[in-house]
């Protein structure tokens, strides 16, 4: 096994992944973590799999930059995807990142998120009613994917009749973040950015004319800015509205889908949660750790720096493997075990440091309400066919999960 693991680590190429890897990447991540934790890939980039190395990278914003202009220029060229991914919050460094994040965090305050709970429960219960009437469900389309689209639609106060394209736009834009992007995927992503921007210009224009309540309407809050006069530019405003949808859509869909599938595959833990519904918070944290919705992050070194005993030159592209770090036995005892009571659980599903996910409190609330209420309504649910994975390495989730209600 040791020789096999060494061979697996030695042959790893992020640009040439196998169907077996997409189905279950964790044996490969373990082999890399144990044999080549700071892995130099053929394309000159470095792939990190140890928890401590990721934390070091996340927290050292001086040596490890999030600015993607240099990396994305050859990947996207002068396109809408390039403009979007180099303007949105997640791919920028301080002070620009700090200013934009402060405005978004102001709109996602604990008070604002707490006020969403009633509407979220009503939304989830409405979806569960529809599933019960139908007598069976497709977990992703009928449930998991429907929740974040509505939540973010409500956040930006997008009229219900205008929400139809949001999910496809998000999937197309995020699909273009994969390590290898085909011309067809790039074309879909660019069209999605252009179409989304055109729609947002109309929405923003309407909102400027007729503002909403800035305590509940994030778009109005972002348009108005802070009392001290801090405001986003028009370009920042539009692209960070796209970012809010993308950051909260697929990742939360994956949290709910991955979580319900993990419970189905671990009946002892499912039974434990049914018998102890107050464990939902620790259960959600374990779902985030065990099958991280977002598996990869990226940084670029700004100077020569040592990491994990390896010297990296300035200008080295670094991939942070969250999925591997969240199963690092140096941080998590018995990391391959799914344990809904695991504590402490300092997983990196939301990153850490300056770029820790701005919407993590909202994602946790969505996950807890969706999963606990699904379980309470359908305690005997079971995956009834072969789930279909999303076929992506950066975002780990399912495209479809057939489900019997029991």
C-alpha positions as CSV (number, residue, x, y, z in Angstrom):
1,X,0.0,0.0,0.0
2,X,2.8,2.4,0.8
3,X,4.4,1.8,-2.6
4,X,1.0,2.3,-4.2
5,X,0.5,5.5,-2.3
6,X,3.9,6.8,-3.4
7,X,3.1,6.0,-7.0
8,X,-0.3,7.7,-6.7
9,X,1.3,10.9,-5.3
10,X,4.1,10.8,-7.9
11,X,1.7,10.5,-10.8
12,X,-0.8,13.2,-9.6
13,X,-1.6,15.8,-12.2
14,X,-4.4,18.3,-11.5
15,X,-4.8,18.8,-15.3
16,X,-5.3,15.1,-16.0
17,X,-7.7,13.7,-13.4
18,X,-9.4,10.2,-13.7
19,X,-13.1,9.3,-13.3
20,X,-12.0,7.4,-10.1
21,X,-10.6,10.6,-8.7
22,X,-13.8,12.6,-9.3
23,X,-15.8,9.8,-7.6
24,X,-13.5,9.7,-4.5
25,X,-10.4,12.1,-4.4
26,X,-9.6,11.3,-0.8
27,X,-7.2,8.3,-1.3
28,X,-5.2,10.6,-3.6
29,X,-5.2,13.5,-1.2
30,X,-4.0,11.1,1.6
31,X,-1.2,9.8,-0.6
32,X,-0.1,13.4,-1.4
33,X,-0.3,14.5,2.2
34,X,1.8,11.6,3.4
35,X,4.3,11.5,0.6
36,X,4.5,14.9,-1.3
37,X,2.5,17.4,0.9
38,X,4.1,20.3,-1.1
39,X,3.7,18.8,-4.5
40,X,5.3,20.5,-7.5
41,X,3.1,19.8,-10.6
42,X,4.2,19.6,-14.2
43,X,2.8,23.0,-15.0
44,X,5.0,24.7,-12.4
45,X,2.3,25.2,-9.7
46,X,2.4,23.8,-6.2
47,X,-0.4,21.7,-4.6
48,X,-0.8,21.8,-0.8
49,X,-2.5,19.1,1.3
50,X,-1.5,19.6,4.9
51,X,-3.8,21.5,7.3
52,X,-1.0,23.6,8.9
53,X,0.4,24.6,5.5
54,X,-3.0,25.9,4.4
55,X,-3.5,27.9,7.6
56,X,-0.1,29.4,7.1
57,X,-0.9,30.4,3.5
58,X,-4.3,31.8,4.3
59,X,-3.0,34.0,7.1
60,X,0.1,35.3,5.3
61,X,-1.6,37.7,2.9
62,X,1.7,39.5,2.3
63,X,3.6,36.6,0.9
64,X,0.5,34.8,-0.6
65,X,-1.6,37.0,-2.8
66,X,-5.3,36.4,-3.7
67,X,-5.1,38.9,-6.7
68,X,-5.7,36.8,-9.8
69,X,-4.8,39.3,-12.6
70,X,-1.5,37.6,-13.4
71,X,-3.0,34.1,-13.3
72,X,-6.2,34.7,-15.1
73,X,-5.0,36.9,-17.9
74,X,-3.6,34.0,-19.9
75,X,-6.5,31.7,-18.9
76,X,-9.3,34.0,-19.9
77,X,-7.9,36.8,-22.0
78,X,-9.7,40.1,-22.3
79,X,-13.2,38.7,-21.5
80,X,-16.2,39.1,-19.2
81,X,-14.9,36.2,-17.1
82,X,-11.5,38.0,-16.6
83,X,-13.2,41.2,-15.6
84,X,-15.5,39.4,-13.2
85,X,-13.0,37.2,-11.4
86,X,-10.5,40.0,-11.0
87,X,-13.1,42.4,-9.6
88,X,-15.0,40.2,-7.1
89,X,-14.2,40.2,-3.4
90,X,-12.6,36.7,-3.2
91,X,-9.9,37.4,-5.8
92,X,-8.5,40.6,-4.4
93,X,-6.0,41.6,-1.7
94,X,-6.2,44.3,1.0
95,X,-6.9,47.3,1.0
96,X,-9.4,46.8,-1.9
97,X,-10.5,43.5,-0.4
98,X,-10.9,45.0,3.0
99,X,-13.1,47.9,1.8
100,X,-15.4,45.7,-0.3
101,X,-15.7,43.0,2.4
102,X,-16.6,45.6,5.0
103,X,-19.5,46.8,2.9
104,X,-20.7,43.3,2.2
105,X,-20.3,42.2,5.9
106,X,-22.4,45.2,6.9
107,X,-25.2,43.9,4.8
108,X,-24.8,40.4,6.2
109,X,-24.8,41.4,9.9
110,X,-25.9,38.9,12.6
111,X,-29.1,40.9,13.0
112,X,-29.8,40.7,9.3
113,X,-29.2,37.0,9.1
114,X,-31.3,36.3,12.2
115,X,-34.2,38.2,10.6
116,X,-34.1,35.7,7.6
117,X,-34.8,32.6,9.8
118,X,-38.6,32.8,9.6
119,X,-38.6,33.2,5.8
120,X,-36.1,30.4,5.4
121,X,-38.2,28.0,7.5
122,X,-41.3,28.9,5.4
123,X,-39.3,28.3,2.2
124,X,-38.0,24.9,3.3
125,X,-41.4,23.8,4.6
126,X,-43.0,24.8,1.2
127,X,-40.4,22.6,-0.6
128,X,-41.0,19.7,1.7
129,X,-44.8,20.0,1.2
130,X,-44.3,19.8,-2.5
131,X,-42.0,16.8,-2.2
132,X,-44.5,15.0,0.1
133,X,-47.3,15.6,-2.4
134,X,-45.1,14.2,-5.2
135,X,-44.2,11.1,-3.0
136,X,-40.5,11.0,-4.1
137,X,-37.8,13.5,-4.8
138,X,-34.7,14.4,-6.6
139,X,-32.6,15.8,-3.7
140,X,-30.7,18.4,-5.6
141,X,-33.3,19.8,-8.1
142,X,-36.3,19.5,-5.8
143,X,-34.6,20.6,-2.6
144,X,-30.9,21.5,-2.1
145,X,-30.5,23.8,-5.2
146,X,-33.8,25.5,-4.6
147,X,-32.9,26.9,-1.2
148,X,-29.8,29.2,-1.8
149,X,-31.2,30.6,-5.0
150,X,-34.3,31.8,-3.2
151,X,-32.3,33.0,-0.2
152,X,-29.9,35.1,-2.4
153,X,-32.8,36.2,-4.6
154,X,-34.4,37.5,-1.4
155,X,-31.2,39.1,-0.2
156,X,-30.9,41.1,-3.4
157,X,-34.7,41.4,-3.7
158,X,-34.8,39.9,-7.2
159,X,-38.5,39.6,-8.2
160,X,-39.5,35.9,-8.1
161,X,-40.5,35.9,-11.8
162,X,-37.0,37.0,-12.7
163,X,-35.0,34.3,-10.8
164,X,-35.2,31.6,-13.5
165,X,-31.7,32.2,-15.1
166,X,-29.8,32.7,-11.8
167,X,-28.8,29.0,-11.2
168,X,-27.6,28.4,-14.7
169,X,-25.6,31.7,-14.7
170,X,-23.9,30.7,-11.5
171,X,-23.1,27.2,-12.6
172,X,-21.6,28.5,-15.9
173,X,-19.5,31.1,-14.2
174,X,-18.1,28.8,-11.5
175,X,-17.6,26.0,-14.1
176,X,-15.0,28.2,-15.7
177,X,-12.9,28.2,-12.5
178,X,-11.9,24.6,-13.0
179,X,-8.1,23.9,-13.5
180,X,-8.8,23.0,-17.2
181,X,-11.4,25.0,-19.1
182,X,-12.6,23.9,-22.6
183,X,-13.5,26.6,-25.2
184,X,-17.2,25.5,-24.7
185,X,-17.1,26.0,-20.9
186,X,-15.3,29.4,-21.3
187,X,-17.9,30.5,-23.9
188,X,-20.8,29.5,-21.6
189,X,-19.1,31.3,-18.7
190,X,-18.5,34.5,-20.7
191,X,-22.1,34.6,-21.9
192,X,-23.4,34.1,-18.4
193,X,-21.3,37.0,-17.0
194,X,-22.5,39.3,-19.9
195,X,-26.1,38.3,-19.4
196,X,-26.0,38.6,-15.6
197,X,-24.3,42.1,-15.9
198,X,-27.0,43.2,-18.3
199,X,-29.7,42.0,-16.0
200,X,-28.1,43.6,-12.9
201,X,-27.8,47.0,-14.6
202,X,-31.5,47.0,-15.0
203,X,-32.1,45.8,-11.4
204,X,-29.7,48.4,-10.0
205,X,-31.3,51.2,-12.0
206,X,-34.7,50.2,-10.7
207,X,-33.4,50.0,-7.1
208,X,-31.7,53.5,-7.3
209,X,-35.1,54.9,-8.4
210,X,-37.0,53.0,-5.7
211,X,-34.7,51.9,-2.8
212,X,-35.6,49.0,-0.6
213,X,-35.1,48.6,3.2
214,X,-31.3,48.5,3.7
215,X,-31.8,46.4,6.8
216,X,-33.1,43.5,4.6
217,X,-32.2,44.4,1.1
218,X,-28.5,43.8,0.5
219,X,-28.5,45.4,-2.9
220,X,-30.0,48.7,-1.5
221,X,-27.4,48.5,1.3
222,X,-24.5,48.1,-1.2
223,X,-25.8,50.9,-3.4
224,X,-26.1,53.3,-0.5
225,X,-22.8,52.4,1.1
226,X,-21.7,53.3,4.5
227,X,-22.7,56.4,6.5
228,X,-19.1,57.6,6.2
229,X,-19.5,57.9,2.4
230,X,-17.7,54.6,1.6
231,X,-19.3,53.2,-1.6
232,X,-18.6,50.6,-4.3
233,X,-17.9,51.7,-7.8
234,X,-20.5,50.6,-10.4
235,X,-18.2,47.9,-11.6
236,X,-17.5,46.6,-8.1
237,X,-21.2,46.7,-7.2
238,X,-22.3,44.7,-10.3
239,X,-19.5,42.1,-10.0
240,X,-19.9,41.6,-6.3
241,X,-23.7,41.0,-6.7
242,X,-22.7,38.2,-9.1
243,X,-20.1,37.1,-6.5
244,X,-22.8,37.0,-3.7
245,X,-24.9,34.7,-5.8
246,X,-22.0,32.4,-6.9
247,X,-20.4,32.2,-3.4
248,X,-23.7,31.3,-1.7
249,X,-25.3,29.2,-4.4
250,X,-23.4,26.1,-5.4
251,X,-21.5,25.8,-2.1
252,X,-24.7,25.8,0.0
253,X,-26.4,23.4,-2.5
254,X,-23.5,21.1,-2.1
255,X,-23.6,21.4,1.7
256,X,-27.2,20.3,1.8
257,X,-26.8,17.6,-0.8
258,X,-23.5,16.2,0.5
259,X,-24.9,16.3,4.1
260,X,-28.1,14.3,3.3
261,X,-26.1,11.7,1.3
262,X,-23.5,11.4,4.1
263,X,-26.3,10.7,6.6
264,X,-27.8,8.1,4.3
265,X,-24.4,6.4,4.0
266,X,-23.9,6.4,7.7
267,X,-27.2,5.2,9.2
268,X,-25.8,5.1,12.8
269,X,-25.1,8.9,12.5
270,X,-28.5,9.5,10.8
271,X,-30.3,7.7,13.7
272,X,-28.2,9.6,16.2
273,X,-29.2,13.0,14.7
274,X,-32.9,12.0,14.5
275,X,-32.8,11.0,18.2
276,X,-30.8,14.2,19.1
277,X,-32.0,17.0,16.8
278,X,-30.2,19.5,18.9
279,X,-26.9,18.1,17.5
280,X,-27.6,19.7,14.1
281,X,-25.0,22.5,14.6
282,X,-22.1,20.1,15.2
283,X,-23.5,17.8,12.5
284,X,-23.4,20.6,9.9
285,X,-19.8,21.4,10.9
286,X,-18.9,17.7,10.3
287,X,-20.7,17.7,6.9
288,X,-18.6,20.8,6.0
289,X,-15.4,19.1,7.0
290,X,-16.1,15.6,5.7
291,X,-17.2,16.6,2.2
292,X,-16.2,20.3,1.8
293,X,-18.4,22.0,-0.8
294,X,-15.4,24.0,-2.0
295,X,-12.3,21.8,-2.3
296,X,-9.7,24.1,-3.7
297,X,-8.3,27.6,-3.2
298,X,-5.5,29.5,-4.9
299,X,-2.8,32.0,-4.0
300,X,0.3,33.5,-5.8
301,X,3.6,34.0,-4.0
302,X,4.7,37.7,-4.0
303,X,8.2,36.9,-2.8
304,X,10.5,34.0,-2.1
305,X,9.0,32.1,0.8
306,X,9.5,28.8,2.6
307,X,6.5,26.6,3.1
308,X,6.5,23.1,4.7
309,X,10.2,22.9,4.3
310,X,10.1,23.8,0.6
311,X,11.4,27.1,-0.9
312,X,9.0,28.7,-3.4
313,X,10.1,31.4,-5.8
314,X,8.1,34.6,-6.2
315,X,5.4,34.2,-8.7
316,X,4.6,30.6,-7.9
317,X,0.9,29.6,-8.2
318,X,-0.2,27.7,-5.1
319,X,-3.3,25.5,-4.9
320,X,-4.7,24.9,-1.4
321,X,-6.5,21.6,-1.2
322,X,-9.2,22.2,1.4
323,X,-10.6,18.7,0.9
324,X,-7.2,17.2,1.9
325,X,-6.5,19.5,4.8
326,X,-10.0,18.7,6.3
327,X,-8.9,15.1,6.6
328,X,-5.5,15.7,8.0
329,X,-4.9,13.4,11.0
330,X,-2.6,15.9,12.5
331,X,-5.6,18.1,13.1
332,X,-8.6,15.7,13.1
333,X,-8.4,12.4,15.0
334,X,-9.7,9.5,12.9
335,X,-10.4,11.9,10.0
336,X,-12.0,9.4,7.7
337,X,-14.8,8.8,10.2
338,X,-18.0,10.8,9.8
339,X,-18.9,11.9,13.4
340,X,-21.7,14.4,13.9
341,X,-20.6,15.1,17.4
342,X,-16.9,15.9,16.4
343,X,-15.5,18.6,18.6
344,X,-13.3,20.6,18.2
345,X,-13.8,20.9,14.5
346,X,-11.7,23.7,13.1
347,X,-12.3,22.8,9.5
348,X,-11.3,25.0,6.6
349,X,-14.5,24.7,4.5
350,X,-14.9,28.5,4.9
351,X,-11.1,29.2,4.7
352,X,-9.6,31.3,7.5
353,X,-7.8,34.6,8.0
354,X,-8.7,37.7,6.0
355,X,-10.6,35.7,3.3
356,X,-12.7,33.7,5.7
357,X,-16.2,33.3,4.0
358,X,-18.3,36.5,4.5
359,X,-21.5,34.5,4.2
360,X,-20.6,31.5,6.5
361,X,-23.2,32.3,9.2
362,X,-25.9,32.4,6.5
363,X,-24.6,29.1,5.0
364,X,-24.7,27.4,8.4
365,X,-28.2,28.6,9.0
366,X,-29.4,27.4,5.6
367,X,-27.7,24.0,6.1
368,X,-29.1,23.5,9.7
369,X,-32.7,24.4,8.8
370,X,-32.8,22.5,5.5
371,X,-31.2,19.3,6.8
372,X,-32.9,19.2,10.2
373,X,-36.4,19.9,8.7
374,X,-35.9,17.3,5.9
375,X,-34.8,14.7,8.5
376,X,-37.8,15.5,10.7
377,X,-40.3,15.2,7.9
378,X,-38.7,12.2,6.1
379,X,-36.7,10.2,8.8
380,X,-36.8,7.1,6.6
381,X,-35.6,8.7,3.4
382,X,-33.0,6.7,1.4
383,X,-30.9,7.4,-1.7
384,X,-32.8,5.1,-4.2
385,X,-30.4,5.1,-7.2
386,X,-26.9,6.0,-8.3
387,X,-26.2,9.7,-7.4
388,X,-24.5,11.7,-10.2
389,X,-21.5,13.7,-9.2
390,X,-20.9,17.2,-10.5
391,X,-17.7,16.2,-12.3
392,X,-15.7,19.0,-11.0
393,X,-12.7,19.1,-8.7
394,X,-13.0,22.6,-7.2
395,X,-16.7,22.3,-6.2
396,X,-17.6,18.9,-4.8
397,X,-21.3,18.0,-4.9
398,X,-24.0,16.1,-6.8
399,X,-25.9,17.0,-10.0
400,X,-28.7,14.6,-9.0
401,X,-29.6,12.3,-6.2
402,X,-32.7,10.1,-6.6
403,X,-34.4,9.7,-3.2
404,X,-37.2,7.6,-1.8
405,X,-39.1,9.0,1.2
406,X,-39.6,5.7,3.0
